[in-house]
């Protein structure tokens, strides 16, 4: 291609990009709640001699106190010595608590602060994303001057968006004392998410808006709320639509953060997000479905390891899906600033551009994008085999071991496992399976296992499939069906030799329904004398 033609394409793409950005900017982001902070300037400076020397430099409205980890106190400086005690820090801007020593012990002490400046060689809070109001600084003059300026700016009333929404009814974290999914807890660089009974709780004051929790959540229980996924997708859709209508070709959508200032080519369409990990596979695949030739995730230096690991897992699943549909797996990939101009896109083949909106749940959006790409694929396999960690897959049952107790049905957070309507059955809807593993943990017989994959045929994926069925066991007294044969056999075997079921009548009682069992006990003097009526009624 001649330089003249190349320059002509660049000019056209540049004009098209201007039109695309104008179209994207027309989208009004739906507002979210605000989280408020109030800081009165009470600062605890943690460190040794450098902390003692630095604290007096903090003047009104800052009021400093030193938590001395090593060294001798200086006169005129408010100091509390750690004195070998343990230190536990909790809270956030305007509401920090520093617990010195073990609560209840004579040397225990509690400090309160609005701000913390940690000058220790190793910060006492080790999470990659520190709570708002917790500053870490070096002890050189430049770092200390910057810290003093930052502290002075953190006095007053502040607010930030509430970055997440949480729907506990969708959460796959825990059921019946069995823990399955901990992806959001493991990935959060701010340690703002923790387990609370059978759900998780998110500390909105510590949350920094990283968004990786929403990206790794397999069910959509945690959703990023500013901007919402639907607003981001509408921006992307209108951007690509405007770019194409203005004559642009080979659009590469580059997801980047506000702080990044990349140098981009004319066909690179930037989409700014709060944090790179706040968009996941449903957004990436939708972007391709809307007509992008490629999707690049521009990663800055210093991305926390757990966030990067989560992104890589999402990328692996996405690339496996693309490859199975016959598309270039590298159409979606992670790049750095130095490589942006040197990278060459592995372009998608021309496809009909999707028009679906981002309304609906996370999985619904992902399936719409996957279905559109599958419908356009020239050579696709019927199924994508996925690596462990993917949020799609199937379940299988060992019929010889399953007693149809249906513990798995009650525990399944995605409603992928279903009971039979009128007969003893275990049924399955693959589209709903989160691959969380809750069913494998709750099954008392270890009769069920899961395998990550994705069926591209949406009808097969969404149909109810029978996993296991047994004829019902009928009451030996009245003939009413009330259990399965395997359940009765397992119960008889388990209670073999039990003192309450030594004679034939008591054993036969186990083959009766609840009503007939009560009647038989009431007619059995020996059972009544042993108090079995009360136990049966319980």
N, C-alpha and C positions, 0 to 999 in steps of 0.2 A: 504494500500500500504506500502510495507516494506521500511525501511530507505535506503536500498541499491538501490532499484528501484527509489526512490525519488531523491537520489543523482545523479543517472545516468541521470535522466531527466533534472535536474538542469545543469549538465555539458553540455549536448547536447543543451539545450536552451541558455546557455551562449555562446557557440561557434556559434550557429545560430544567436544570437544577434550581435556578431562581424561581421558576414557576412552581416547582415541586415544594420548595420550602414555604412559599407563600400559601399554598394549599394546605400544608400541614399546620401552619400557624393559625389557620382559621378555626381549628378545633379548640373549643373551650373546655379546659380541664374541670371535671366535677370536683367541687371542694370537699374537704374532709374536716373532721374535728381537729382542734388544736390541743396540744399538751402544754400546760403553763408551768413556768419555773419562776421562783422569786429568790434572789440572792441578796443578802445584806452585807456581803463583803467579809464574812468571818473566814479567814484562811488558816489552815493548818499546813505548815511547811514541814515535810518529813525529810530528815537527813542528819548529817553530822555537823562538823564545824562550818561547812559551807552554808548550811541552813541557818546556823546561829548568826553568821555574818550578813546573810541576805535578808532575813526577816525584818530588821529595823528599816530597810529601804522601802518597805511597803507603807504608804501613807494613806490618809483618808481618801476615799471611803473604805479602804481596806483595813482590816484589823487582824494582825497576824499573831500566831502562836506556833511555837516550834515543838514538834515531836522528835526528840533527840534519840537517834538510834545508837550513836557512839559518841564518846568524847565528854569533855567537861562543860558544865553550864557557864554562861557568861552573865555578869550582873546587868540588870536592866532589860533583859530579854525574857518575855514570858515563855517558860520552858516546862515541858513535861517529859521526863526521861522514860524511854521504853523499858529500860532496866532488865533486859532479858525476857520480858513477857511476850506472849504471842500477840499478833496484831491482826484483827479481822476488820475489813473495811466494807461497808455496804452503803447503798444510797446513790444519790445523784446531785446535780447542781441544786444548791439551796437546801439539801436535806441529807448530808452525809453523816454517817455514824461510824466512829472508830472505836472498836472494842479492844481494850488492852487487857490481857490476861484472861483467865477463865472466869466467866460470870459466876458469881456466888462465892468466889474465893476472896480472902482478905485484900489481896493486892490488885483486884480487878478494878478497872476504871473505864468510863465511857466518855468520849469526847464527841461533840457535835460541831459541824462546820458547814459552811455554804460552798467552800472551795477547798481543793487540796492541791498542793504543789509537791510532787514527789521528786526529790533530788537524789534518791538512792541510786547506787550503781545498777541495781536490778529493781525495777518498779515493783511495789508490793501487789498491785493488781496486774496480772500478767496477760489478760485477754488482749487480743490485737486491737480491738476497738474499745477504748476506755469510756466510762460513763461521762456524760456531759459534766463539766466542772472539775474533772480530774486531769490535771496537767502533769506531764513528765518533761523534765528539762535537764540538760547538762549543766555542769558547774562552771563553765567558762563564761566570761563576761558577756559575750554576745547572746548566748542562750538565756542567761539570767535576765538581761534587759528585755528580751522578747517575752519571757515569762511574766515579768512585771507588767508589761503592757497588756498582755492577754488577760491577766487577772483583773486589771482595772476596768476592762471592757465587759467583765462578767458580773457586774453589780447592777441590780435593777430587776425588772420584770421582763421575762422573755417567753416566747412560745415557739413551738415547732409543730409541723403536721403530725397527726397520728398516722403512721405509715402503713398500718396493717388493719385488717379485719379478721376476726377469728370466729368460725362456726364450729362449736364443739360437737355438734351432731355428726359432722363429717370426719372427725378426728380419728385416726387409726392408732393413736398412741398406746392405749391400754384398755383392756377389758377383763373383768373378773380376776384381777390381780396378775394377769399375764401382760407383759410389756412386749409390744411388737415394733411400732415405728418410733424412732427417736431422731429422724433426719433433721428436723428443724433445730432441735436441741444441740445436736452434734455440729451443725453447720454455722450457728449464729456466732459471729466474731465478737459480739458485745456481751455474750453470756446473759442475754436478756430473756431467755426462754428456759423454763424449768418445768418439771413434772409436778402436777397437782392432782392427786387422786387418780382418776382414770383419764384425765385430760392434760393439757399443758396450759401454762399461764405465761403471758407475755408482759413484761414490765415496760409499759409505754414510755416511762421516763428514761430508761436506759437504752431503749431502742434507738439506733442511729439511722434507720432507714436503709440498711444494707440490702434488704429484700431477698437474700438467699433463702430465707425460711420459706417464702412463698414459692420460690423456684423449685426447691426440693420436695415440697409437700405433694405426695402422690394423689391426694383426694381433692385438694383445693380448700381444705379447712382453713388455712391461712392464705389470705389474698392481699396482695399489695394494693394499697388504697390511694396513694398519691404519687404519680398518677395511677388511676385504675387501668387494668389491662385493656378494657374496652376503649379508653381514650388513647392509649398508646397505639393500639391496632388501627383505630380510625385515622390517627395521624399518618401512620405508615401507609395505609390503603390510599388515602387522598394524595399523599406524596408521590407514590408510584403511579397513580392514575394521572396526576398532573404532569409528571415527568414524561410519560408515554404520549400524552396528548400534545405536548410541546415538541415532540419529535426526538426526545432523548433515547439513547440506546445503551444496552448493557449496564443497567443500574445496579450498583453494589451498595447495599444498605449497611452503613457502619454504625453500630451501637457504641456510643461513647459517653463519658461522664462530663459534667459541666466544667470540671477543672482541666480536662484535656484540651489541648489546642493543636490537633493534628493538621498536618498539611495533606490535603486530599486532592485527588484528580477530579476532573470535571464530571465524571460519571459516578463519583462517590457521594451518596446521600446520607448526611449525618443525622442520627437520631439521638438526642441527648436524654439520658436517664439519670436518676439520682445516684444509683450505683449499678455497675455492670451486671451484677448477679440478680438484679430485680426483674430481669426478663429471662424466661426459660424457653423450653422447647416448643410450647404452644405458640409463643410469639415468633420464634425463629421460623418455624414451619409455615405459619400464616404469612409471614413476610415473603417467603418463596412462592406461596400460593397466590399472593397479590401481584406477582410478576417480577420480583427481584432476581437478577442473575446470580447473585451470591449474597451471603450475609456474613459480615465480619464483626467480631466482638473485640473491640480495641481495649486491651488490658493495660493499665498503668502499672508501674513498679509498686511493690509494697502490698499487693493483694494478699490478704491473709491466706495461709495454707489451706485451712478448711474450706474457705470460699472457693479457692481455685480448684480444690478437689471436687467440690460439688458441681462446679461448672464443667469440669472434665467429664464427670459421670453423665451429666445431661447431654454434653456434646457426643459422647460415645453412643448413647441411645439414639440420638437424632441421626447421626451418621450411619448407624446400622439400619435405621428405617429407610433413609435415602438410598443406600446401596441396594437394599432388597427391592426397592421400586425401580431400580435401574438408573437412578440419578447419581451424579458425582457426589460422593460422600463429603468431599472437601468444599462443597458449595456453602457449608456453614463451618466456620472455624475461628479459632482464637488467634489474634495477631497482636503485635506490639507497635508502638509508635514508630520505631526505627524501620520496621518492615512494611509499613503501610504502602509506601510508594513503590517498594521493590516487589511486593506481592503481585501475583497475577491471578485473577479470579478464575476458578474452575466453573465456567458458566453453566447454568441450567439450560436445557433445551427450551425452545419457545413453547409456551403453554398458554391456554386460555386463562386469563386473569380471574381470580376468585373475587366475589363481591360480598361474601358473608361478613357480618359485623362481629364484634368481639363480645356481644352479649352472651350471657350464659356462664356456666362454670368452667373451670380450667380444663377438665377432661373433655367437655363438650366442644370447646374451641379447638383443642388438639385433634380430636376426631374429625372435625370439619376440615381442618387443614390437611390431615392425612388422607381423608377420603377424596378431596379435590385433587391432590397430587397423584393419588393412585388412579383416579379416573383419567388423568392426562398421560399417564405413563405408557410408553410404547412397549416396554418389556419389563414386566414386574413379576416377581415370585408371588405366590398366593399368601405367603407368610414370612414374617421377619423373625428370625431367631435372635434373641436379645441376650445381652450379658446380665448377670445378676446385678440387681440395683435398679433395673428398669421398672417403671410403674405400670407395665402392662404384662398380662400373662394368663396362664391357664392353671387349673387345679385338677388333680387326678386322685382317685380313691382306690385303695386295696379292698375289693369287695369281700375278701375272706376275713378281713380284720374289722371292717366297719360294722357297728351295731346299730347304726342309724339313731344314735342318742341325740343327734342334732345340736351338740354343744357348739360345733363350728358355725351353725346357722345363727345362733344367738350372738356369737362373738364377732361375726364378719361386719366390719365397719362400712364396707362398700356395697352391702346388700348383693354381693355376687353369689352367695350361697343361699339357697331357698329350700324350705321344706315342701313336701308334697301336699296337695290340697286335701285329698281324701284317702290317700294310701301312704304307707311308709316309703318316703323317697327323699333323696338328696339331689337337688338340682343346682344348676350353675349357669350364670350369665357372664361370659368372658369379658364383655365390655366394661363390667363393673369391678373387675378384679384389680386391686391395688398392689398385689404382690407384697403385702405387708407382713405376711407370715403369721397372722393372728390365728388362722385356722389350724396351722400345724402345731402351734403352741397349746391350743386348748383341747385338741383331740386326745382323749384318754387312751385311745388304742394305737396312736401313731399311725393312723390309717390314711392320712391325707398328705399330699405333697404338692408343691407349686413349681411352675416352670415359666420363666420370662419369655414372652413371645408376643407377636401381634398378628392377628388375622386381618388381612386387608378387606376381605368381603364383609361389608358392614352388616349384612343380614345374618351371616353365620356368627359374627362377633356378638350380635345383640340377641340371638335366639336363646331360649331356655333349653339347656342340655341336661339330660339325665345322667347323673354320675353313679347312682346306686339305688336299687329298689329291692324290697323284700315283701312277700305277702304278709299281711297282718297276722299277729297271733291272737286267737280268740279265747276269751275267758272260758275255762273248762266247766264253768257252772252255768252261765247264762248265754254263752256264745257271742258276746259282744267283743269286737276287736278293740284292743287297748294298748298293744305294744308290738314289737317284732319278735320273731323267734330267736334271733341272735341275742337280743336284750335279755329275754327270759333265760336262755341257756347260760349266758354270762353271769346272770344273777344267781342262778342255781349253783353254778360252779363256785362262785365267790363265797356263797353262804354255806357251802358244804362243810359239815362238821360244827357249824355254829350251834350253840346250846339251845337257841330258841327254835331251831328247825331240825330237831333230831328225829321226830316221829313222822310217819307218812302223812298225817293230816296237816301238820304245820308246813311240810314241804309242798303239799298240793295247793296250799293256800297261796303260794307264790305264783301259781298259774291262774289266779283269779283276778278279775278287775277290782278296783277299789271298793265298789259297793258290795260285791259278793264277799270280799275278804272281811269286811266289817260284820256282815251278817254271820259268817262262819265263826268268827272269833266270839261273837256274842252267844253262840250256841255251844261253845266249847268251854266247859268249866275249868279245864286246866289252863287254857289260854287266858281266861279272865282272871284266874288267881295269880298269873304271872304279870298282869298289868299290860298285856299286849294291846288291849282296846285303845288305851291312851296313846300308845306309840303309833298305832295305825292311823288314828285320827290326826296326829301331828303330821 
